[in-house]
Amino acid sequence: MEDASASKYIPHQIGGLQNDSFRFGLDGVKSDIVGSHPLQSSLQSTRRMEEAMKRQCKVNLYGTAFPLKEELDRQILSRFQRPPGPIPSSMLGLETVTGSIDHFGFEDCLNDPRDSETFRPSDMHHGMEVRLGLSKGPVYPSII
């Protein structure tokens, strides 16, 4: 009796297909194969080395508890975000803790995706579904 009732149901994933090209855009094989630019990977490794050196200096000066507390604060502040919608999350607390608030680059005033002509506003309902694990895909749709 159990086998007959179990065969009546079709198993499915919540959120539908993972490769929904209408919602998430076309997939590119090149982006999966080719890594980042050599200069970009060099910059990232340099940042990691600088962070490791700063962490080691803090361990030597203040003891092992201080960098652990800073890392815990950084993890807590990196999770705090606004719900997806018209107002983007500024992550001001994380910028203050990491010290990136003092650096003003061209990306702070130029090249804002919201100023683009091809910008699609995010769907708040889909963003919350992705965040709660009810749907798959990126929270924000890509720029067309």
PAVEXNU-340330 format. One record per atom (N, C-alpha, C): x negated, y, z; atom name; residue number from 0. Coordinates in pm, whole numbers, plus 50000, padded with zeros to 5 digits. Each point is the difference from the previous one (the first is absolute). Example, Ala and Ser with C-alpha at 12.3 -4.5 7.8 and 13.67 -1.06 7.14 Angstrom:
BEGIN
+-------+-------+-------+------+-----+
|    px |    py |    pz | atom | seq |
+-------+-------+-------+------+-----+
| 48681 | 49431 | 50780 |    N |   0 |
| 50089 | 50119 | 50000 |   CA |   0 |
| 49910 | 50120 | 50000 |    C |   0 |
| 50035 | 50105 | 49928 |    N |   1 |
| 49918 | 50119 | 50006 |   CA |   1 |
| 50077 | 50109 | 50073 |    C |   1 |
+-------+-------+-------+------+-----+
END
This chain:
BEGIN
+-------+-------+-------+------+-----+
|    px |    py |    pz | atom | seq |
+-------+-------+-------+------+-----+
| 49918 | 49881 | 50000 |    N |   0 |
| 50082 | 50119 | 50000 |   CA |   0 |
| 49913 | 50126 | 50000 |    C |   0 |
| 49890 | 49997 | 50077 |    N |   1 |
| 49911 | 50116 | 50006 |   CA |   1 |
| 49934 | 50026 | 49865 |    C |   1 |
| 49960 | 49895 | 49931 |    N |   2 |
| 49933 | 50016 | 49870 |   CA |   2 |
| 50092 | 50062 | 49898 |    C |   2 |
| 50127 | 49965 | 50004 |    N |   3 |
| 50095 | 50055 | 49904 |   CA |   3 |
| 50023 | 50150 | 50025 |    C |   3 |
| 50006 | 50040 | 50126 |    N |   4 |
| 50024 | 50142 | 50030 |   CA |   4 |
| 49874 | 50083 | 49975 |    C |   4 |
| 49883 | 49940 | 50019 |    N |   5 |
| 49875 | 50072 | 49977 |   CA |   5 |
| 49976 | 50024 | 49852 |    C |   5 |
| 50046 | 49911 | 49915 |    N |   6 |
| 49978 | 50017 | 49857 |   CA |   6 |
| 50092 | 50106 | 49939 |    C |   6 |
| 50104 | 50043 | 50071 |    N |   7 |
| 50090 | 50101 | 49949 |   CA |   7 |
| 49940 | 50140 | 50003 |    C |   7 |
| 49898 | 50020 | 50083 |    N |   8 |
| 49940 | 50131 | 50016 |   CA |   8 |
| 49874 | 50012 | 49915 |    C |   8 |
| 49985 | 50112 | 49936 |    N |   9 |
| 49882 | 50027 | 49917 |   CA |   9 |
| 49905 | 50084 | 50083 |    C |   9 |
| 49876 | 49953 | 50020 |    N |  10 |
| 49905 | 50081 | 50077 |   CA |  10 |
| 49959 | 50123 | 49920 |    C |  10 |
| 49989 | 50112 | 50067 |    N |  11 |
| 49960 | 50124 | 49933 |   CA |  11 |
| 49919 | 50085 | 50096 |    C |  11 |
| 49925 | 50092 | 49944 |    N |  12 |
| 49923 | 50093 | 50080 |   CA |  12 |
| 50084 | 50125 | 50023 |    C |  12 |
| 49985 | 50056 | 50119 |    N |  13 |
| 50067 | 50127 | 50027 |   CA |  13 |
| 49924 | 50107 | 49926 |    C |  13 |
| 50066 | 50082 | 49925 |    N |  14 |
| 49933 | 50107 | 49927 |   CA |  14 |
| 49984 | 49971 | 49853 |    C |  14 |
| 50034 | 49883 | 49955 |    N |  15 |
| 49995 | 49970 | 49857 |   CA |  15 |
| 49861 | 49966 | 49952 |    C |  15 |
| 49978 | 50027 | 49871 |    N |  16 |
| 49874 | 49964 | 49937 |   CA |  16 |
| 49887 | 50091 | 50044 |    C |  16 |
| 49879 | 49941 | 50009 |    N |  17 |
| 49885 | 50081 | 50037 |   CA |  17 |
| 49949 | 50080 | 49882 |    C |  17 |
| 50014 | 49949 | 49881 |    N |  18 |
| 49952 | 50072 | 49882 |   CA |  18 |
| 50116 | 50067 | 49927 |    C |  18 |
| 50066 | 50089 | 50069 |    N |  19 |
| 50110 | 50076 | 49943 |   CA |  19 |
| 49941 | 50123 | 49931 |    C |  19 |
| 49982 | 49989 | 49868 |    N |  20 |
| 49932 | 50107 | 49928 |   CA |  20 |
| 50084 | 50127 | 49988 |    C |  20 |
| 50131 | 49990 | 50011 |    N |  21 |
| 50082 | 50120 | 49995 |   CA |  21 |
| 49983 | 50084 | 50126 |    C |  21 |
| 49986 | 49934 | 50113 |    N |  22 |
| 49989 | 50072 | 50127 |   CA |  22 |
| 49856 | 50040 | 50032 |    C |  22 |
| 49903 | 49912 | 49972 |    N |  23 |
| 49863 | 50022 | 50045 |   CA |  23 |
| 49903 | 50031 | 49887 |    C |  23 |
| 50045 | 50006 | 49876 |    N |  24 |
| 49911 | 50029 | 49888 |   CA |  24 |
| 49931 | 49875 | 49949 |    C |  24 |
| 49932 | 50016 | 49887 |    N |  25 |
| 49933 | 49886 | 49938 |   CA |  25 |
| 49870 | 49968 | 50073 |    C |  25 |
| 49971 | 49872 | 50011 |    N |  26 |
| 49875 | 49958 | 50063 |   CA |  26 |
| 49889 | 50006 | 49898 |    C |  26 |
| 49882 | 50038 | 50046 |    N |  27 |
| 49884 | 50005 | 49913 |   CA |  27 |
| 49900 | 49894 | 50042 |    C |  27 |
| 49952 | 49923 | 49905 |    N |  28 |
| 49903 | 49896 | 50031 |   CA |  28 |
| 49864 | 50063 | 50027 |    C |  28 |
| 49969 | 50108 | 49933 |    N |  29 |
| 49870 | 50064 | 50016 |   CA |  29 |
| 49980 | 50049 | 50142 |    C |  29 |
| 50103 | 50053 | 50062 |    N |  30 |
| 49986 | 50050 | 50136 |   CA |  30 |
| 49976 | 49888 | 50100 |    C |  30 |
| 50045 | 49878 | 49968 |    N |  31 |
| 49976 | 49887 | 50088 |   CA |  31 |
| 49858 | 49946 | 49985 |    C |  31 |
| 49943 | 50010 | 49880 |    N |  32 |
| 49869 | 49942 | 49973 |   CA |  32 |
| 49888 | 50098 | 50032 |    C |  32 |
| 50011 | 50120 | 49951 |    N |  33 |
| 49893 | 50098 | 50014 |   CA |  33 |
| 50007 | 50064 | 50138 |    C |  33 |
| 49885 | 50009 | 50066 |    N |  34 |
| 49994 | 50062 | 50131 |   CA |  34 |
| 50000 | 50151 | 49988 |    C |  34 |
| 49973 | 50064 | 50112 |    N |  35 |
| 49998 | 50145 | 49998 |   CA |  35 |
| 49871 | 50050 | 49934 |    C |  35 |
| 49996 | 50127 | 49975 |    N |  36 |
| 49882 | 50062 | 49938 |   CA |  36 |
| 49880 | 49984 | 50093 |    C |  36 |
| 49879 | 49981 | 49946 |    N |  37 |
| 49882 | 49981 | 50087 |   CA |  37 |
| 49976 | 50116 | 50096 |    C |  37 |
| 50029 | 50122 | 49956 |    N |  38 |
| 49982 | 50114 | 50087 |   CA |  38 |
| 50101 | 49997 | 50116 |    C |  38 |
| 50122 | 49958 | 49970 |    N |  39 |
| 50102 | 49991 | 50103 |   CA |  39 |
| 49964 | 49893 | 50104 |    C |  39 |
| 49952 | 49884 | 49955 |    N |  40 |
| 49962 | 49896 | 50095 |   CA |  40 |
| 49879 | 50043 | 50082 |    C |  40 |
| 49907 | 50075 | 49939 |    N |  41 |
| 49885 | 50053 | 50074 |   CA |  41 |
| 50044 | 50099 | 50105 |    C |  41 |
| 50095 | 50086 | 49967 |    N |  42 |
| 50053 | 50097 | 50096 |   CA |  42 |
| 50069 | 49931 | 50117 |    C |  42 |
| 50076 | 49896 | 49971 |    N |  43 |
| 50069 | 49926 | 50106 |   CA |  43 |
| 49900 | 49930 | 50092 |    C |  43 |
| 49896 | 49940 | 49943 |    N |  44 |
| 49901 | 49932 | 50084 |   CA |  44 |
| 49922 | 50100 | 50084 |    C |  44 |
| 49974 | 50119 | 49945 |    N |  45 |
| 49932 | 50104 | 50077 |   CA |  45 |
| 50086 | 50046 | 50117 |    C |  45 |
| 50130 | 50016 | 49978 |    N |  46 |
| 50090 | 50039 | 50108 |   CA |  46 |
| 50004 | 49893 | 50110 |    C |  46 |
| 50003 | 49872 | 49959 |    N |  47 |
| 50000 | 49893 | 50099 |   CA |  47 |
| 49872 | 50001 | 50082 |    C |  47 |
| 49886 | 50023 | 49935 |    N |  48 |
| 49872 | 50004 | 50072 |   CA |  48 |
| 49995 | 50118 | 50097 |    C |  48 |
| 50051 | 50117 | 49957 |    N |  49 |
| 50003 | 50117 | 50089 |   CA |  49 |
| 50089 | 49974 | 50121 |    C |  49 |
| 50116 | 49939 | 49979 |    N |  50 |
| 50090 | 49969 | 50111 |   CA |  50 |
| 49936 | 49901 | 50096 |    C |  50 |
| 49929 | 49900 | 49946 |    N |  51 |
| 49933 | 49902 | 50086 |   CA |  51 |
| 49889 | 50067 | 50081 |    C |  51 |
| 49927 | 50092 | 49939 |    N |  52 |
| 49894 | 50071 | 50073 |   CA |  52 |
| 50059 | 50088 | 50110 |    C |  52 |
| 50108 | 50071 | 49969 |    N |  53 |
| 50065 | 50085 | 50101 |   CA |  53 |
| 50052 | 49914 | 50115 |    C |  53 |
| 50060 | 49884 | 49966 |    N |  54 |
| 50052 | 49912 | 50103 |   CA |  54 |
| 49887 | 49949 | 50090 |    C |  54 |
| 49887 | 49965 | 49940 |    N |  55 |
| 49887 | 49951 | 50078 |   CA |  55 |
| 49942 | 50110 | 50090 |    C |  55 |
| 49997 | 50123 | 49951 |    N |  56 |
| 49954 | 50112 | 50082 |   CA |  56 |
| 50092 | 50021 | 50120 |    C |  56 |
| 50131 | 49990 | 49977 |    N |  57 |
| 50095 | 50016 | 50110 |   CA |  57 |
| 49988 | 49886 | 50102 |    C |  57 |
| 49971 | 49880 | 49953 |    N |  58 |
| 49979 | 49887 | 50092 |   CA |  58 |
| 49877 | 50028 | 50085 |    C |  58 |
| 49893 | 50050 | 49938 |    N |  59 |
| 49878 | 50028 | 50074 |   CA |  59 |
| 50019 | 50114 | 50100 |    C |  59 |
| 50079 | 50101 | 49963 |    N |  60 |
| 50019 | 50116 | 50089 |   CA |  60 |
| 50104 | 49977 | 50109 |    C |  60 |
| 50118 | 49949 | 49961 |    N |  61 |
| 50113 | 49996 | 50091 |   CA |  61 |
| 50037 | 49860 | 50049 |    C |  61 |
| 49943 | 49898 | 49943 |    N |  62 |
| 50036 | 49863 | 50036 |   CA |  62 |
| 50094 | 49940 | 49898 |    C |  62 |
| 50031 | 49873 | 50019 |    N |  63 |
| 50079 | 49927 | 49900 |   CA |  63 |
| 50148 | 50033 | 50004 |    C |  63 |
| 50051 | 50053 | 50110 |    N |  64 |
| 50144 | 50025 | 50011 |   CA |  64 |
| 50044 | 50120 | 49916 |    C |  64 |
| 49913 | 50099 | 49985 |    N |  65 |
| 50041 | 50122 | 49928 |   CA |  65 |
| 50030 | 49974 | 49852 |    C |  65 |
| 49913 | 49932 | 49924 |    N |  66 |
| 50037 | 49973 | 49861 |   CA |  66 |
| 50121 | 49909 | 49986 |    C |  66 |
| 50021 | 49909 | 50094 |    N |  67 |
| 50118 | 49914 | 49995 |   CA |  67 |
| 50127 | 50081 | 50021 |    C |  67 |
| 49994 | 50097 | 50093 |    N |  68 |
| 50116 | 50086 | 50022 |   CA |  68 |
| 50029 | 50087 | 49877 |    C |  68 |
| 49893 | 50052 | 49938 |    N |  69 |
| 50019 | 50078 | 49877 |   CA |  69 |
| 50061 | 49916 | 49888 |    C |  69 |
| 49954 | 49877 | 49986 |    N |  70 |
| 50054 | 49911 | 49896 |   CA |  70 |
| 50147 | 49968 | 50028 |    C |  70 |
| 50035 | 49980 | 50126 |    N |  71 |
| 50140 | 49976 | 50036 |   CA |  71 |
| 50086 | 50121 | 49968 |    C |  71 |
| 49952 | 50120 | 50032 |    N |  72 |
| 50073 | 50123 | 49965 |   CA |  72 |
| 50017 | 50013 | 49849 |    C |  72 |
| 49896 | 49967 | 49926 |    N |  73 |
| 50005 | 50009 | 49854 |   CA |  73 |
| 50104 | 49902 | 49944 |    C |  73 |
| 50006 | 49879 | 50056 |    N |  74 |
| 50098 | 49902 | 49952 |   CA |  74 |
| 50142 | 50044 | 50032 |    C |  74 |
| 50021 | 50056 | 50118 |    N |  75 |
| 50134 | 50046 | 50038 |   CA |  75 |
| 50044 | 50115 | 49909 |    C |  75 |
| 49911 | 50096 | 49976 |    N |  76 |
| 50037 | 50116 | 49919 |   CA |  76 |
| 50013 | 49965 | 49852 |    C |  76 |
| 49934 | 49895 | 49954 |    N |  77 |
| 50013 | 49963 | 49859 |   CA |  77 |
| 50134 | 49932 | 49972 |    C |  77 |
| 50066 | 49947 | 50101 |    N |  78 |
| 50130 | 49936 | 49982 |   CA |  78 |
| 50115 | 50100 | 50006 |    C |  78 |
| 49978 | 50116 | 50062 |    N |  79 |
| 50107 | 50097 | 50018 |   CA |  79 |
| 50025 | 50074 | 49870 |    C |  79 |
| 50118 | 49979 | 49941 |    N |  80 |
| 50036 | 50066 | 49875 |   CA |  80 |
| 50147 | 50036 | 50003 |    C |  80 |
| 50033 | 50095 | 49915 |    N |  81 |
| 50141 | 50032 | 49981 |   CA |  81 |
| 50062 | 49892 | 49914 |    C |  81 |
| 50132 | 49985 | 50008 |    N |  82 |
| 50066 | 49907 | 49907 |   CA |  82 |
| 49984 | 50053 | 49857 |    C |  82 |
| 50000 | 49911 | 49903 |    N |  83 |
| 49987 | 50046 | 49861 |   CA |  83 |
| 50116 | 50091 | 49963 |    C |  83 |
| 49969 | 50105 | 49931 |    N |  84 |
| 50103 | 50095 | 49962 |   CA |  84 |
| 49939 | 50124 | 49939 |    C |  84 |
| 50073 | 50110 | 50004 |    N |  85 |
| 49952 | 50122 | 49933 |   CA |  85 |
| 49882 | 50066 | 50071 |    C |  85 |
| 49984 | 49981 | 50130 |    N |  86 |
| 49890 | 50063 | 50073 |   CA |  86 |
| 49890 | 49896 | 50018 |    C |  86 |
| 49881 | 50021 | 49941 |    N |  87 |
| 49894 | 49900 | 50014 |   CA |  87 |
| 49938 | 50006 | 50140 |    C |  87 |
| 49940 | 49890 | 50041 |    N |  88 |
| 49935 | 49994 | 50130 |   CA |  88 |
| 49863 | 50066 | 49989 |    C |  88 |
| 49971 | 50092 | 50091 |    N |  89 |
| 49875 | 50075 | 49991 |   CA |  89 |
| 49886 | 49930 | 50073 |    C |  89 |
| 50029 | 49910 | 50093 |    N |  90 |
| 49898 | 49928 | 50077 |   CA |  90 |
| 49907 | 50098 | 50070 |    C |  90 |
| 50055 | 50105 | 50059 |    N |  91 |
| 49922 | 50105 | 50063 |   CA |  91 |
| 49920 | 49948 | 50120 |    C |  91 |
| 50059 | 49912 | 50079 |    N |  92 |
| 49929 | 49946 | 50115 |   CA |  92 |
| 49878 | 49919 | 49959 |    C |  92 |
| 50015 | 49919 | 49897 |    N |  93 |
| 49886 | 49919 | 49951 |   CA |  93 |
| 49891 | 50089 | 49943 |    C |  93 |
| 50039 | 50104 | 49927 |    N |  94 |
| 49901 | 50092 | 49946 |   CA |  94 |
| 49925 | 50072 | 50111 |    C |  94 |
| 50068 | 50031 | 50109 |    N |  95 |
| 49935 | 50067 | 50111 |   CA |  95 |
| 49901 | 49908 | 50070 |    C |  95 |
| 50038 | 49875 | 50022 |    N |  96 |
| 49912 | 49905 | 50068 |   CA |  96 |
| 49878 | 49966 | 49915 |    C |  96 |
| 50019 | 49982 | 49870 |    N |  97 |
| 49888 | 49962 | 49913 |   CA |  97 |
| 49913 | 50119 | 49962 |    C |  97 |
| 50050 | 50120 | 50016 |    N |  98 |
| 49922 | 50119 | 49966 |   CA |  98 |
| 50015 | 50040 | 49855 |    C |  98 |
| 50086 | 49934 | 49925 |    N |  99 |
| 50018 | 50035 | 49860 |   CA |  99 |
| 50085 | 50126 | 49982 |    C |  99 |
| 50056 | 50052 | 50109 |    N | 100 |
| 50079 | 50122 | 49990 |   CA | 100 |
| 49910 | 50120 | 49972 |    C | 100 |
| 49871 | 49990 | 50034 |    N | 101 |
| 49907 | 50110 | 49979 |   CA | 101 |
| 49952 | 50011 | 49855 |    C | 101 |
| 50019 | 49894 | 49922 |    N | 102 |
| 49953 | 49998 | 49861 |   CA | 102 |
| 50114 | 50040 | 49908 |    C | 102 |
| 49977 | 50102 | 49921 |    N | 103 |
| 50101 | 50050 | 49908 |   CA | 103 |
| 49949 | 49975 | 49859 |    C | 103 |
| 50062 | 49908 | 49929 |    N | 104 |
| 49959 | 49966 | 49864 |   CA | 104 |
| 50102 | 50048 | 49899 |    C | 104 |
| 49968 | 49981 | 49872 |    N | 105 |
| 50092 | 50046 | 49896 |   CA | 105 |
| 50129 | 49921 | 50002 |    C | 105 |
| 49997 | 49875 | 50052 |    N | 106 |
| 50122 | 49921 | 50002 |   CA | 106 |
| 50100 | 50050 | 50104 |    C | 106 |
| 49956 | 50090 | 50088 |    N | 107 |
| 50093 | 50056 | 50098 |   CA | 107 |
| 50094 | 50104 | 49938 |    C | 107 |
| 49955 | 50068 | 49895 |    N | 108 |
| 50088 | 50101 | 49940 |   CA | 108 |
| 50030 | 49970 | 49853 |    C | 108 |
| 49915 | 49925 | 49933 |    N | 109 |
| 50022 | 49965 | 49860 |   CA | 109 |
| 50029 | 49851 | 49988 |    C | 109 |
| 50051 | 49961 | 49886 |    N | 110 |
| 50023 | 49860 | 49968 |   CA | 110 |
| 50099 | 49934 | 50096 |    C | 110 |
| 50101 | 50075 | 50043 |    N | 111 |
| 50104 | 49943 | 50084 |   CA | 111 |
| 50099 | 49927 | 49909 |    C | 111 |
| 50023 | 49871 | 50021 |    N | 112 |
| 50090 | 49927 | 49910 |   CA | 112 |
| 50142 | 50055 | 50001 |    C | 112 |
| 50040 | 50065 | 50108 |    N | 113 |
| 50136 | 50055 | 50004 |   CA | 113 |
| 50018 | 50119 | 49907 |    C | 113 |
| 49888 | 50064 | 49960 |    N | 114 |
| 50008 | 50112 | 49907 |   CA | 114 |
| 50002 | 49956 | 49854 |    C | 114 |
| 49982 | 49872 | 49976 |    N | 115 |
| 49993 | 49949 | 49864 |   CA | 115 |
| 50138 | 50002 | 49934 |    C | 115 |
| 50000 | 50012 | 49868 |    N | 116 |
| 50127 | 50000 | 49926 |   CA | 116 |
| 50060 | 49861 | 49995 |    C | 116 |
| 49918 | 49896 | 50012 |    N | 117 |
| 50049 | 49864 | 49987 |   CA | 117 |
| 50023 | 49935 | 50136 |    C | 117 |
| 50007 | 50077 | 50106 |    N | 118 |
| 50018 | 49945 | 50134 |   CA | 118 |
| 50143 | 49951 | 50018 |    C | 118 |
| 50011 | 49876 | 50049 |    N | 119 |
| 50130 | 49945 | 50036 |   CA | 119 |
| 50011 | 50002 | 50151 |    C | 119 |
| 50103 | 50060 | 50057 |    N | 120 |
| 50013 | 49999 | 50146 |   CA | 120 |
| 50023 | 49857 | 50049 |    C | 120 |
| 49951 | 49973 | 50119 |    N | 121 |
| 50010 | 49864 | 50054 |   CA | 121 |
| 50142 | 49971 | 50045 |    C | 121 |
| 50035 | 49874 | 49992 |    N | 122 |
| 50130 | 49954 | 50046 |   CA | 122 |
| 49986 | 49963 | 50147 |    C | 122 |
| 50064 | 50076 | 50087 |    N | 123 |
| 49984 | 49980 | 50144 |   CA | 123 |
| 50048 | 49861 | 50042 |    C | 123 |
| 50107 | 49951 | 49940 |    N | 124 |
| 50054 | 49870 | 50039 |   CA | 124 |
| 49904 | 49888 | 49962 |    C | 124 |
| 49943 | 50007 | 49880 |    N | 125 |
| 49905 | 49897 | 49958 |   CA | 125 |
| 49874 | 50006 | 50087 |    C | 125 |
| 49954 | 50120 | 50034 |    N | 126 |
| 49882 | 50014 | 50085 |   CA | 126 |
| 50020 | 49937 | 50137 |    C | 126 |
| 50117 | 50018 | 50058 |    N | 127 |
| 50027 | 49939 | 50130 |   CA | 127 |
| 50014 | 49849 | 49988 |    C | 127 |
| 50055 | 49950 | 49888 |    N | 128 |
| 50010 | 49856 | 49980 |   CA | 128 |
| 49862 | 49938 | 49991 |    C | 128 |
| 49907 | 50067 | 49930 |    N | 129 |
| 49864 | 49948 | 49989 |   CA | 129 |
| 49932 | 50004 | 50136 |    C | 129 |
| 50019 | 50107 | 50073 |    N | 130 |
| 49936 | 50013 | 50132 |   CA | 130 |
| 50052 | 49896 | 50099 |    C | 130 |
| 50128 | 49964 | 49990 |    N | 131 |
| 50058 | 49899 | 50090 |   CA | 131 |
| 49981 | 49859 | 49949 |    C | 131 |
| 49945 | 49984 | 49880 |    N | 132 |
| 49973 | 49867 | 49946 |   CA | 132 |
| 50119 | 49938 | 49930 |    C | 132 |
| 50101 | 50077 | 49967 |    N | 133 |
| 50117 | 49947 | 49930 |   CA | 133 |
| 49982 | 49999 | 49850 |    C | 133 |
| 49907 | 50080 | 49949 |    N | 134 |
| 49976 | 50009 | 49857 |   CA | 134 |
| 49850 | 50001 | 49976 |    C | 134 |
| 49961 | 49969 | 49878 |    N | 135 |
| 49859 | 49998 | 49965 |   CA | 135 |
| 49970 | 50112 | 49905 |    C | 135 |
| 49873 | 50040 | 49995 |    N | 136 |
| 49958 | 50104 | 49908 |   CA | 136 |
| 49948 | 50120 | 50073 |    C | 136 |
| 49953 | 50098 | 49926 |    N | 137 |
| 49947 | 50121 | 50066 |   CA | 137 |
| 50114 | 50084 | 50059 |    C | 137 |
| 49968 | 50070 | 50108 |    N | 138 |
| 50100 | 50084 | 50065 |   CA | 138 |
| 50039 | 50115 | 49908 |    C | 138 |
| 49900 | 50061 | 49938 |    N | 139 |
| 50026 | 50111 | 49911 |   CA | 139 |
| 49980 | 49954 | 49856 |    C | 139 |
| 50092 | 50031 | 49910 |    N | 140 |
| 49980 | 49963 | 49860 |   CA | 140 |
| 49885 | 50080 | 49942 |    C | 140 |
| 49934 | 49941 | 49904 |    N | 141 |
| 49887 | 50069 | 49939 |   CA | 141 |
| 50049 | 50114 | 49911 |    C | 141 |
| 49910 | 50088 | 49968 |    N | 142 |
| 50034 | 50111 | 49913 |   CA | 142 |
| 50013 | 49947 | 49859 |    C | 142 |
| 50101 | 50040 | 49931 |    N | 143 |
| 50028 | 49946 | 49866 |   CA | 143 |
| 49892 | 50045 | 49904 |    C | 143 |
+-------+-------+-------+------+-----+
END
